[in-house]
C-alpha cells in the first residue's frame, strides 16, 4: 500500500478542531471529504463487512488518519442497533466532555431512487427515522444528511416536511391528509438542496440531495452559506483516466500484443477526447452516474442500457469491470478487459477516480465487492465542500460563544 500525502488532511500530531460521527459510512467517500474539510471522526458505522474492512485498512495505513487510529471506532453494525453512548469507546471521554460537532450520514438511497420503486418511508431500508433518533440522542451542533436527488421529487414533499418538522418543529401532512404539528428537536434546517458532483471537479454526472441543519443555539444570528462550485468547467473522463489508461496498455506495448495495444489505446483516447470536444460548454465529456448495483444480482457493470451507451461514446465498455493490471496479466483477460470492440472496461481503481476518491485509497474484498463500494459512494470532493461550509458556521459560533460551543 501507498501512504497518502494528501495535503488536505490533518497531520499525525494534530488534534482536529471539530469532531464527527458518521452512519452508513460505506467505503469512506463522505468520511474522506469531511476529514479533508477538518473533521476528526469519533466513529464510522457501516453494516457491509467489505466496506468496514476498507475503512479499517485505510485508517491503519495512511498517516493523515493517525488521529483516527487512536480515537475512531470503526463499527461493523446495523445502525438501528447502534448506541453511540455504548458503542463509541475510544473517544467516549472526549464525546462526553465536548459533545459532538457533526452527525453525518448518507442514509440508504433505494427508497428514493428513480432506479427503484420509490417506496420512500414504506421501504424497510429507509433510515431517516433512525437518523433523527440519533440526532435526539447525540444533540450534535450540526447535522448533514445525504441522499439521491429523487428524494426531492414532489411525491416525497410530505415526507420531507415530516423530517424538517422533526428537526425544527412545524407541521406536516399525514397520509390521511390531516395536518400535524410537532415540537421539533431544536434545530434549524438551513438548506435542503441538490449539488452536482461535476461542479466540484468530479468527472461524473452525480447530483446529490443534501440536508444541512444546525442546533438553534449554534446558528442563532449566523448565516449558513451553501457551497458554490469549485470548477467552472467540468473535468472530463479523458483527462481523468488518461494516466491510468496509458499505464494499463503500456504493459502490452512490447511483445505479442504491441501493435494492438498501441492501436487500442490511441482509439480510446481519440474517442474520449472527441466526445469531450463535442460537449464543450454543454457539460463536457463527463461520465454518467456510476451505480453500485444490487447484491441480489450477478457481477458488477456500469449501469443500465442508457449509461452503457454513454460510456460507449466515451470509448469505454460498460458491460463489466476489468481486472487490475497485474490480475489481467495473470489471468490473461486482455481480450475482455482491454481489446473489446466497445473499448476497454474500467478497473475498480478507475471507477474510484470517476467518483473522486484519492488515488491512495484502497478497497477491500473481491472485484465485484470493491466496485459496489465505489459505485455506492458519495464523492469526497462534494463532501469536503459541504464540510467546509459547515465548519465556517461552527467556527463562527465558537468564536462568538467560546464557553458554550
C-alpha positions in Angstrom: 0.0 0.0 0.0 1.0 3.6 -0.5 1.0 6.1 2.3 -1.1 9.1 1.3 0.5 12.5 1.0 -2.8 14.4 0.8 -2.2 18.0 1.9 -5.9 18.4 2.9 -5.8 16.1 5.9 -4.6 16.8 9.4 -1.0 15.8 10.3 -0.4 12.9 12.6 0.1 15.0 15.7 -2.7 17.4 15.1 -5.9 17.2 17.1 -8.9 18.1 14.8 -10.7 21.3 15.6 -14.1 19.6 15.1 -15.5 16.1 15.6 -18.0 14.0 13.7 -19.8 10.7 13.8 -20.9 9.1 10.5 -23.5 6.4 10.0 -23.9 4.4 6.7 -20.2 5.3 6.1 -19.8 2.8 3.2 -16.3 2.8 1.7 -15.5 6.2 3.1 -16.4 8.7 0.4 -18.1 11.1 2.8 -15.6 10.3 5.6 -12.7 11.3 3.3 -14.3 14.6 2.3 -15.3 15.5 5.8 -11.8 14.6 7.1 -10.2 16.8 4.4 -12.6 19.6 5.4 -11.2 19.4 9.0 -13.4 16.9 10.9 -11.9 14.2 13.1 -14.1 11.1 13.2 -15.1 9.6 16.5 -17.0 6.7 14.9 -17.7 5.4 11.4 -20.7 3.0 11.4 -21.3 0.6 8.5 -23.1 -2.7 8.1 -21.3 -4.1 5.0 -18.3 -6.1 6.1 -16.2 -5.4 3.0 -16.7 -1.6 3.4 -15.8 -1.9 7.1 -12.6 -3.6 6.1 -11.9 -0.8 3.6 -12.3 1.8 6.3 -10.0 -0.1 8.7 -7.2 -0.8 6.2 -7.0 2.9 5.1 -7.1 4.3 8.6 -4.4 1.9 9.6 -2.3 2.6 6.5 -2.4 6.4 5.9 -0.6 8.9 8.1 -3.2 11.6 7.7 -5.6 9.3 9.5 -3.2 8.8 12.5 -5.6 10.7 14.9 -8.5 8.3 13.9 -6.3 5.3 14.5 -6.3 6.3 18.2 -9.7 7.9 18.5 -12.1 6.5 16.0 -14.2 3.3 16.4 -14.9 1.7 13.0 -18.0 -0.3 13.8 -19.5 -3.1 11.9 -23.0 -2.7 13.0 -26.7 -2.3 11.9 -27.3 1.4 12.5 -30.7 0.6 14.0 -28.8 -1.1 16.8 -26.0 1.4 17.1 -26.0 3.1 20.6 -23.4 5.9 20.5 -23.2 6.2 24.3 -22.4 2.5 24.5 -20.5 1.8 21.3 -18.2 4.8 21.0 -15.4 3.7 23.2 -12.1 5.1 22.1 -13.4 8.7 22.4 -16.1 8.2 25.0 -14.5 10.7 27.3 -14.0 13.3 24.6 -17.6 12.9 23.4 -18.9 13.3 27.0 -16.7 16.3 27.7 -17.1 18.3 24.5 -20.2 16.9 22.8 -20.3 16.3 19.1 -19.9 18.8 16.3 -21.4 16.9 13.4 -23.6 13.9 12.9 -23.5 12.9 9.2 -24.9 10.1 7.1 -25.6 9.0 3.6 -28.8 7.1 4.5 -29.8 4.3 2.0 -30.8 5.7 -1.4 -33.0 2.8 -2.8 -36.2 4.0 -1.1 -36.0 7.3 -3.1 -34.0 6.3 -6.2 -35.5 6.6 -9.7 -34.0 3.3 -10.4 -36.1 1.6 -7.8 -39.8 1.5 -6.8 -39.5 4.8 -4.7 -41.4 3.3 -1.7 -40.0 6.1 0.5 -40.9 5.7 4.2 -42.6 2.4 3.4 -39.3 0.9 2.3 -37.7 -1.1 5.2 -34.3 0.3 4.2 -35.4 3.9 5.0 -33.1 5.2 7.8 -34.2 8.8 8.1 -36.2 8.0 11.2 -33.2 6.3 12.8 -31.0 9.3 11.8 -33.4 11.6 13.7 -33.3 9.3 16.7 -29.6 9.7 16.8 -29.8 13.4 16.5 -32.0 13.4 19.6 -29.6 11.1 21.4 -26.4 12.9 20.5 -27.5 16.6 20.2 -24.8 17.4 17.7 -24.1 21.0 16.8 -24.7 20.3 13.1 -26.4 17.6 11.0 -25.7 16.6 7.5 -27.8 14.0 5.6 -27.0 12.9 2.0 -29.3 11.0 -0.4 -30.2 10.7 -4.1 -31.9 13.6 -6.0 -35.1 11.5 -6.1 -35.9 12.5 -2.5 -36.5 16.0 -3.8 -39.4 14.7 -6.1 -42.8 16.2 -5.4 -44.1 12.7 -4.3 -41.9 13.0 -1.2 -42.8 16.5 -0.3 -44.9 15.4 2.7 -42.1 13.1 3.9 -39.5 16.0 3.6 -41.9 18.2 5.6 -42.1 15.5 8.3 -38.3 15.3 8.5 -38.0 19.1 8.6 -40.7 19.3 11.3 -39.0 16.7 13.4 -35.8 18.7 13.3 -37.1 22.3 13.7 -40.7 22.0 14.6 -43.7 22.8 12.4 -46.4 21.0 10.5 -46.6 18.1 8.1 -49.3 16.2 6.3 -50.2 12.7 7.3 -51.3 10.1 4.8 -55.0 10.7 5.6 -54.5 14.4 4.7 -54.5 15.6 8.3 -52.0 18.3 9.3 -50.0 17.5 12.4 -47.8 19.9 14.4 -44.7 18.7 16.2 -42.4 20.5 18.6 -39.1 19.5 16.9 -35.6 18.8 18.3 -34.3 22.3 18.5 -32.6 22.6 15.1 -32.8 24.9 12.1 -32.8 23.3 8.6 -30.6 25.9 6.8 -30.7 24.1 3.4 -32.0 21.0 1.7 -30.8 21.2 -1.9 -29.0 19.4 -4.7 -25.3 19.7 -5.5 -23.9 18.3 -8.8 -20.7 16.5 -8.3 -19.2 17.7 -11.6 -19.3 21.2 -10.2 -16.7 20.1 -7.7 -14.2 18.5 -10.1 -15.7 15.0 -10.1 -15.8 13.7 -13.8 -19.3 12.4 -13.4 -22.9 13.4 -13.6 -23.9 12.7 -10.0 -26.5 15.0 -8.4 -26.8 14.5 -4.6 -29.5 15.9 -2.3 -28.0 17.2 1.0 -29.7 18.5 4.1 -27.7 20.7 6.5 -29.1 21.7 9.9 -27.7 23.4 12.9 -28.7 23.4 16.6 -30.6 26.6 17.3 -28.1 27.8 19.9 -25.3 27.4 17.3 -26.8 29.0 14.3 -28.7 31.8 16.2 -27.6 35.0 14.5 -25.2 33.4 12.0 -25.9 32.7 8.3 -25.1 29.4 6.6 -23.6 29.7 3.1 -24.4 26.8 0.7 -21.2 25.6 -1.2 -20.5 27.2 -4.5 -19.0 25.3 -7.5 -15.2 24.9 -7.4 -14.9 24.1 -11.1 -16.4 26.4 -13.8 -15.7 23.7 -16.5 -16.2 20.0 -15.8 -13.2 17.7 -15.6 -13.5 15.2 -18.4 -13.2 11.4 -18.4 -10.4 11.7 -21.0 -8.3 13.9 -18.7 -9.1 11.9 -15.6 -8.4 8.5 -16.9 -5.6 9.1 -19.4 -2.7 8.4 -17.0 -4.2 5.1 -15.7 -5.4 4.0 -19.1 -1.9 4.6 -20.6 -0.5 2.6 -17.7 -2.8 -0.3 -18.4 -2.0 -0.5 -22.1 1.7 0.2 -21.6 2.1 -3.3 -20.1 1.4 -4.6 -23.7 3.2 -2.0 -25.8 6.0 -4.6 -26.3 5.7 -8.2 -27.3 2.8 -10.2 -28.8 0.1 -7.5 -28.3 2.2 -4.5 -29.1 0.5 -3.3 -32.3 -3.0 -4.0 -30.9 -2.2 -2.3 -27.6 -1.0 0.9 -29.2 -3.9 1.0 -31.6 -6.5 0.3 -28.8 -5.1 3.0 -26.5 -5.0 5.6 -29.3 -8.5 4.6 -30.3 -9.8 5.1 -26.7 -8.0 8.4 -26.3 -9.2 9.8 -29.6 -12.8 8.8 -28.9 -12.8 10.1 -25.3 -11.1 13.4 -26.4 -13.5 13.8 -29.3 -16.5 13.4 -27.0 -15.1 16.0 -24.7 -14.7 18.4 -27.5 -18.2 17.8 -28.8 -19.7 18.6 -25.4 -17.6 21.6 -24.6 -19.8 24.1 -22.9 -22.6 21.5 -22.6 -21.3 19.6 -19.6 -18.1 18.3 -21.0 -17.2 14.7 -21.6 -18.1 13.5 -18.1 -19.2 10.1 -17.1 -22.8 9.0 -16.5 -23.8 8.2 -12.9 -22.0 5.2 -11.5 -24.2 2.7 -9.7 -23.2 0.1 -7.2 -25.8 -2.5 -8.2 -27.6 -5.0 -6.1 -26.2 -7.9 -4.1 -29.2 -9.9 -5.4 -27.8 -9.9 -8.9 -24.6 -11.1 -10.5 -21.4 -9.3 -11.3 -21.0 -5.5 -11.5 -21.3 -3.4 -14.6 -21.5 0.3 -15.3 -25.3 0.6 -15.1 -28.4 0.4 -17.2 -28.5 0.5 -21.0 -28.6 4.3 -21.2 -25.4 4.5 -19.1 -23.7 1.8 -21.1 -24.5 3.8 -24.3 -23.0 6.9 -22.8 -19.8 5.1 -21.7 -19.5 3.7 -25.3 -19.4 7.2 -26.6 -16.5 7.8 -24.2 -14.7 4.8 -25.6 -15.4 2.6 -22.6 -17.3 -0.7 -22.5 -19.8 -0.7 -19.7 -20.5 -4.5 -19.8 -18.4 -5.3 -16.8 -15.5 -4.3 -14.6 -11.9 -5.1 -15.6 -9.3 -6.8 -13.6 -6.4 -4.6 -12.4 -3.2 -4.5 -14.3 -1.5 -7.4 -12.5 -4.5 -9.7 -12.4 -5.3 -9.0 -16.0 -1.8 -10.2 -17.0 -2.0 -13.2 -14.6 -5.4 -14.4 -15.8 -4.8 -13.3 -19.4 -8.0 -11.4 -19.7 -6.7 -8.8 -22.1 -9.3 -9.6 -24.7 -12.1 -8.9 -22.3 -10.5 -6.1 -20.3 -8.7 -4.1 -23.0 -9.3 -5.2 -26.5 -13.1 -5.4 -26.7 -14.9 -3.9 -29.7 -16.6 -1.2 -27.5 -13.3 -0.3 -25.8 -11.6 -1.1 -22.5 -13.6 -1.8 -19.4 -12.8 0.3 -16.3 -10.9 -1.2 -13.4 -12.1 -0.6 -9.8 -9.3 2.0 -9.4 -10.5 3.9 -12.5 -14.1 3.8 -11.2 -12.8 5.3 -8.0 -11.2 8.1 -9.9 -14.5 8.8 -11.6 -16.0 9.1 -8.0 -13.3 11.5 -6.9 -11.5 9.1 -4.4 -7.9 9.9 -3.7 -5.5 7.6 -5.7 -4.1 6.2 -2.4 -7.5 4.9 -1.1 -7.7 1.1 -1.2 -10.7 -1.1 -1.3 -11.3 -4.5 0.4 -12.9 -7.6 -0.9 -13.2 -9.1 -4.4 -13.5 -7.1 -7.6 -17.4 -7.1 -7.5 -17.5 -6.1 -3.8 -14.9 -3.4 -4.4 -16.8 -2.0 -7.3 -20.1 -1.9 -5.4 -18.4 0.1 -2.7 -17.2 2.6 -5.2 -20.4 2.8 -7.1 -22.5 3.5 -4.0 -20.1 6.2 -2.7 -20.6 9.9 -2.0 -17.9 11.7 -4.0 -15.3 13.0 -1.5 -14.9 16.5 -3.2 -18.6 17.2 -2.7 -18.5 16.1 1.0 -15.4 18.2 1.5 -17.2 21.3 0.1 -20.2 20.7 2.4 -18.0 20.0 5.3 -16.1 23.3 4.9 -19.4 25.2 4.7 -20.5 23.6 8.0 -17.2 24.3 9.7 -17.5 28.0 8.7 -20.6 28.2 10.9 -19.2 26.1 13.7 -16.0 28.2 13.9 -18.0 31.4 13.9 -20.2 30.1 16.7 -17.2 29.0 18.7 -15.7 32.5 18.3 -19.0 34.1 19.3 -19.6 31.8 22.3 -16.3 30.3 23.3 -17.6 28.8 26.5 -20.8 27.4 25.0 -19.7 25.8 21.8 
